[in-house]
Every structure is written in C-alpha cells, then in structure tokens.
C-alpha cells in the first residue's frame, strides 16, 4: 500500500460526504489544501464550507483553506499559495 503525499482541491466540493468512511489513522495527517472563489456561481462557497466541515468530521487533521475574490476560475495568487503550501510540506 502507499500513502498519498497531499491533496489539493480547487473550486470543488465533496459530494455524498455522509456515505464516506472516516479516514484511516495513516491518512489523518495527509495535508489537504482547499481553495475557492467567493464569487463562484457554479460551485457556491457554501459547498466549500461543507467540504471543510465534512473532511474534519472524517478525521482530516491538516486542512488548509483559502478563499479568493474570484468566480469559478483560478488566479495567479491562488496558484502561488498552492506552490508555497506544497513547498512547505
């Protein structure tokens, strides 16, 4: 078996979180980074907030979250934040 080094989610959500099993002890410390646009009309910011809550309830312990003044898109600032975060791991 192998361990995932990190997870990055951009403008995404966590569907059917209630049907997911809690993460294993080994996976609890897998770093997770979530970025989302405050002006996203495709995946509303509330979906991002629910994903954060669900991931914490599932046992994720290293969760970083950022929101940006953007729609359902990506900004250089967001990419730079992801780059810096990955570099800090």
PyMOL CGO cylinders between C-alpha atoms (Angstrom):
from pymol import cmd
from pymol.cgo import CYLINDER

trace = [
    CYLINDER, 0.00, 0.00, 0.00, 1.03, 3.62, -0.36, 0.3, 1, 1, 1, 1, 1, 1,
    CYLINDER, 1.03, 3.62, -0.36, 0.21, 6.91, 1.29, 0.3, 1, 1, 1, 1, 1, 1,
    CYLINDER, 0.21, 6.91, 1.29, -0.93, 9.96, -0.65, 0.3, 1, 1, 1, 1, 1, 1,
    CYLINDER, -0.93, 9.96, -0.65, 1.50, 12.82, -0.05, 0.3, 1, 1, 1, 1, 1, 1,
    CYLINDER, 1.50, 12.82, -0.05, -1.05, 15.65, -0.21, 0.3, 1, 1, 1, 1, 1, 1,
    CYLINDER, -1.05, 15.65, -0.21, -4.40, 16.64, -1.70, 0.3, 1, 1, 1, 1, 1, 1,
    CYLINDER, -4.40, 16.64, -1.70, -5.25, 19.93, -3.45, 0.3, 1, 1, 1, 1, 1, 1,
    CYLINDER, -5.25, 19.93, -3.45, -8.84, 20.87, -4.26, 0.3, 1, 1, 1, 1, 1, 1,
    CYLINDER, -8.84, 20.87, -4.26, -9.62, 23.94, -6.35, 0.3, 1, 1, 1, 1, 1, 1,
    CYLINDER, -9.62, 23.94, -6.35, -13.19, 25.26, -6.65, 0.3, 1, 1, 1, 1, 1, 1,
    CYLINDER, -13.19, 25.26, -6.65, -14.58, 21.87, -5.69, 0.3, 1, 1, 1, 1, 1, 1,
    CYLINDER, -14.58, 21.87, -5.69, -16.99, 20.17, -3.32, 0.3, 1, 1, 1, 1, 1, 1,
    CYLINDER, -16.99, 20.17, -3.32, -17.28, 16.83, -1.52, 0.3, 1, 1, 1, 1, 1, 1,
    CYLINDER, -17.28, 16.83, -1.52, -20.39, 15.03, -2.77, 0.3, 1, 1, 1, 1, 1, 1,
    CYLINDER, -20.39, 15.03, -2.77, -22.02, 12.29, -0.66, 0.3, 1, 1, 1, 1, 1, 1,
    CYLINDER, -22.02, 12.29, -0.66, -19.71, 13.00, 2.29, 0.3, 1, 1, 1, 1, 1, 1,
    CYLINDER, -19.71, 13.00, 2.29, -22.17, 11.28, 4.62, 0.3, 1, 1, 1, 1, 1, 1,
    CYLINDER, -22.17, 11.28, 4.62, -21.51, 7.97, 2.85, 0.3, 1, 1, 1, 1, 1, 1,
    CYLINDER, -21.51, 7.97, 2.85, -17.71, 8.17, 3.20, 0.3, 1, 1, 1, 1, 1, 1,
    CYLINDER, -17.71, 8.17, 3.20, -15.85, 6.19, 5.83, 0.3, 1, 1, 1, 1, 1, 1,
    CYLINDER, -15.85, 6.19, 5.83, -13.60, 8.06, 8.26, 0.3, 1, 1, 1, 1, 1, 1,
    CYLINDER, -13.60, 8.06, 8.26, -10.02, 8.30, 7.07, 0.3, 1, 1, 1, 1, 1, 1,
    CYLINDER, -10.02, 8.30, 7.07, -7.51, 5.82, 8.45, 0.3, 1, 1, 1, 1, 1, 1,
    CYLINDER, -7.51, 5.82, 8.45, -5.04, 6.80, 11.15, 0.3, 1, 1, 1, 1, 1, 1,
    CYLINDER, -5.04, 6.80, 11.15, -2.32, 6.92, 8.50, 0.3, 1, 1, 1, 1, 1, 1,
    CYLINDER, -2.32, 6.92, 8.50, -4.39, 9.23, 6.29, 0.3, 1, 1, 1, 1, 1, 1,
    CYLINDER, -4.39, 9.23, 6.29, -5.40, 11.62, 9.07, 0.3, 1, 1, 1, 1, 1, 1,
    CYLINDER, -5.40, 11.62, 9.07, -2.15, 13.56, 8.70, 0.3, 1, 1, 1, 1, 1, 1,
    CYLINDER, -2.15, 13.56, 8.70, -2.28, 13.81, 4.90, 0.3, 1, 1, 1, 1, 1, 1,
    CYLINDER, -2.28, 13.81, 4.90, -2.17, 17.55, 4.19, 0.3, 1, 1, 1, 1, 1, 1,
    CYLINDER, -2.17, 17.55, 4.19, -5.23, 18.90, 2.35, 0.3, 1, 1, 1, 1, 1, 1,
    CYLINDER, -5.23, 18.90, 2.35, -5.42, 22.33, 0.72, 0.3, 1, 1, 1, 1, 1, 1,
    CYLINDER, -5.42, 22.33, 0.72, -8.74, 23.76, -0.50, 0.3, 1, 1, 1, 1, 1, 1,
    CYLINDER, -8.74, 23.76, -0.50, -9.12, 26.97, -2.49, 0.3, 1, 1, 1, 1, 1, 1,
    CYLINDER, -9.12, 26.97, -2.49, -12.38, 28.55, -3.61, 0.3, 1, 1, 1, 1, 1, 1,
    CYLINDER, -12.38, 28.55, -3.61, -13.79, 31.72, -5.12, 0.3, 1, 1, 1, 1, 1, 1,
    CYLINDER, -13.79, 31.72, -5.12, -16.17, 33.82, -3.03, 0.3, 1, 1, 1, 1, 1, 1,
    CYLINDER, -16.17, 33.82, -3.03, -17.99, 34.78, -6.24, 0.3, 1, 1, 1, 1, 1, 1,
    CYLINDER, -17.99, 34.78, -6.24, -18.30, 31.24, -7.64, 0.3, 1, 1, 1, 1, 1, 1,
    CYLINDER, -18.30, 31.24, -7.64, -21.79, 30.73, -9.12, 0.3, 1, 1, 1, 1, 1, 1,
    CYLINDER, -21.79, 30.73, -9.12, -21.01, 27.17, -10.35, 0.3, 1, 1, 1, 1, 1, 1,
    CYLINDER, -21.01, 27.17, -10.35, -19.88, 25.70, -7.01, 0.3, 1, 1, 1, 1, 1, 1,
    CYLINDER, -19.88, 25.70, -7.01, -21.09, 28.08, -4.29, 0.3, 1, 1, 1, 1, 1, 1,
    CYLINDER, -21.09, 28.08, -4.29, -18.79, 28.97, -1.41, 0.3, 1, 1, 1, 1, 1, 1,
    CYLINDER, -18.79, 28.97, -1.41, -21.17, 27.13, 0.94, 0.3, 1, 1, 1, 1, 1, 1,
    CYLINDER, -21.17, 27.13, 0.94, -20.18, 23.86, -0.79, 0.3, 1, 1, 1, 1, 1, 1,
    CYLINDER, -20.18, 23.86, -0.79, -16.56, 24.64, 0.06, 0.3, 1, 1, 1, 1, 1, 1,
    CYLINDER, -16.56, 24.64, 0.06, -17.52, 25.29, 3.68, 0.3, 1, 1, 1, 1, 1, 1,
    CYLINDER, -17.52, 25.29, 3.68, -19.46, 22.00, 3.86, 0.3, 1, 1, 1, 1, 1, 1,
    CYLINDER, -19.46, 22.00, 3.86, -16.47, 20.14, 2.37, 0.3, 1, 1, 1, 1, 1, 1,
    CYLINDER, -16.47, 20.14, 2.37, -14.19, 21.58, 5.07, 0.3, 1, 1, 1, 1, 1, 1,
    CYLINDER, -14.19, 21.58, 5.07, -16.60, 20.54, 7.81, 0.3, 1, 1, 1, 1, 1, 1,
    CYLINDER, -16.60, 20.54, 7.81, -17.04, 17.06, 6.33, 0.3, 1, 1, 1, 1, 1, 1,
    CYLINDER, -17.04, 17.06, 6.33, -13.30, 16.49, 5.94, 0.3, 1, 1, 1, 1, 1, 1,
    CYLINDER, -13.30, 16.49, 5.94, -12.71, 17.46, 9.56, 0.3, 1, 1, 1, 1, 1, 1,
    CYLINDER, -12.71, 17.46, 9.56, -15.52, 15.15, 10.68, 0.3, 1, 1, 1, 1, 1, 1,
    CYLINDER, -15.52, 15.15, 10.68, -13.96, 12.34, 8.63, 0.3, 1, 1, 1, 1, 1, 1,
    CYLINDER, -13.96, 12.34, 8.63, -10.72, 12.80, 10.55, 0.3, 1, 1, 1, 1, 1, 1,
    CYLINDER, -10.72, 12.80, 10.55, -8.55, 15.04, 8.36, 0.3, 1, 1, 1, 1, 1, 1,
    CYLINDER, -8.55, 15.04, 8.36, -6.24, 16.90, 10.74, 0.3, 1, 1, 1, 1, 1, 1,
    CYLINDER, -6.24, 16.90, 10.74, -4.11, 19.03, 8.37, 0.3, 1, 1, 1, 1, 1, 1,
    CYLINDER, -4.11, 19.03, 8.37, -6.60, 21.12, 6.42, 0.3, 1, 1, 1, 1, 1, 1,
    CYLINDER, -6.60, 21.12, 6.42, -5.72, 24.48, 4.90, 0.3, 1, 1, 1, 1, 1, 1,
    CYLINDER, -5.72, 24.48, 4.90, -8.43, 26.57, 3.27, 0.3, 1, 1, 1, 1, 1, 1,
    CYLINDER, -8.43, 26.57, 3.27, -8.30, 29.82, 1.32, 0.3, 1, 1, 1, 1, 1, 1,
    CYLINDER, -8.30, 29.82, 1.32, -10.96, 31.84, -0.44, 0.3, 1, 1, 1, 1, 1, 1,
    CYLINDER, -10.96, 31.84, -0.44, -10.41, 34.43, -3.15, 0.3, 1, 1, 1, 1, 1, 1,
    CYLINDER, -10.41, 34.43, -3.15, -12.33, 37.28, -4.76, 0.3, 1, 1, 1, 1, 1, 1,
    CYLINDER, -12.33, 37.28, -4.76, -13.00, 35.34, -7.96, 0.3, 1, 1, 1, 1, 1, 1,
    CYLINDER, -13.00, 35.34, -7.96, -15.69, 33.36, -9.73, 0.3, 1, 1, 1, 1, 1, 1,
    CYLINDER, -15.69, 33.36, -9.73, -15.33, 29.69, -10.78, 0.3, 1, 1, 1, 1, 1, 1,
    CYLINDER, -15.33, 29.69, -10.78, -11.81, 30.20, -12.06, 0.3, 1, 1, 1, 1, 1, 1,
    CYLINDER, -11.81, 30.20, -12.06, -8.23, 30.35, -10.90, 0.3, 1, 1, 1, 1, 1, 1,
    CYLINDER, -8.23, 30.35, -10.90, -5.98, 33.27, -10.04, 0.3, 1, 1, 1, 1, 1, 1,
    CYLINDER, -5.98, 33.27, -10.04, -2.19, 33.54, -10.08, 0.3, 1, 1, 1, 1, 1, 1,
    CYLINDER, -2.19, 33.54, -10.08, -2.44, 34.34, -6.35, 0.3, 1, 1, 1, 1, 1, 1,
    CYLINDER, -2.44, 34.34, -6.35, -4.19, 31.03, -5.71, 0.3, 1, 1, 1, 1, 1, 1,
    CYLINDER, -4.19, 31.03, -5.71, -1.57, 29.09, -7.69, 0.3, 1, 1, 1, 1, 1, 1,
    CYLINDER, -1.57, 29.09, -7.69, 1.19, 30.86, -5.78, 0.3, 1, 1, 1, 1, 1, 1,
    CYLINDER, 1.19, 30.86, -5.78, -0.48, 29.96, -2.47, 0.3, 1, 1, 1, 1, 1, 1,
    CYLINDER, -0.48, 29.96, -2.47, -0.65, 26.31, -3.56, 0.3, 1, 1, 1, 1, 1, 1,
    CYLINDER, -0.65, 26.31, -3.56, 3.00, 26.41, -4.64, 0.3, 1, 1, 1, 1, 1, 1,
    CYLINDER, 3.00, 26.41, -4.64, 4.11, 27.87, -1.32, 0.3, 1, 1, 1, 1, 1, 1,
    CYLINDER, 4.11, 27.87, -1.32, 1.98, 25.37, 0.60, 0.3, 1, 1, 1, 1, 1, 1,
    CYLINDER, 1.98, 25.37, 0.60, 3.45, 22.40, -1.29, 0.3, 1, 1, 1, 1, 1, 1,
    CYLINDER, 3.45, 22.40, -1.29, 6.93, 23.81, -0.74, 0.3, 1, 1, 1, 1, 1, 1,
    CYLINDER, 6.93, 23.81, -0.74, 6.29, 23.95, 3.00, 0.3, 1, 1, 1, 1, 1, 1,
    CYLINDER, 6.29, 23.95, 3.00, 5.43, 20.24, 3.24, 0.3, 1, 1, 1, 1, 1, 1,
]
cmd.load_cgo(trace, "trace")
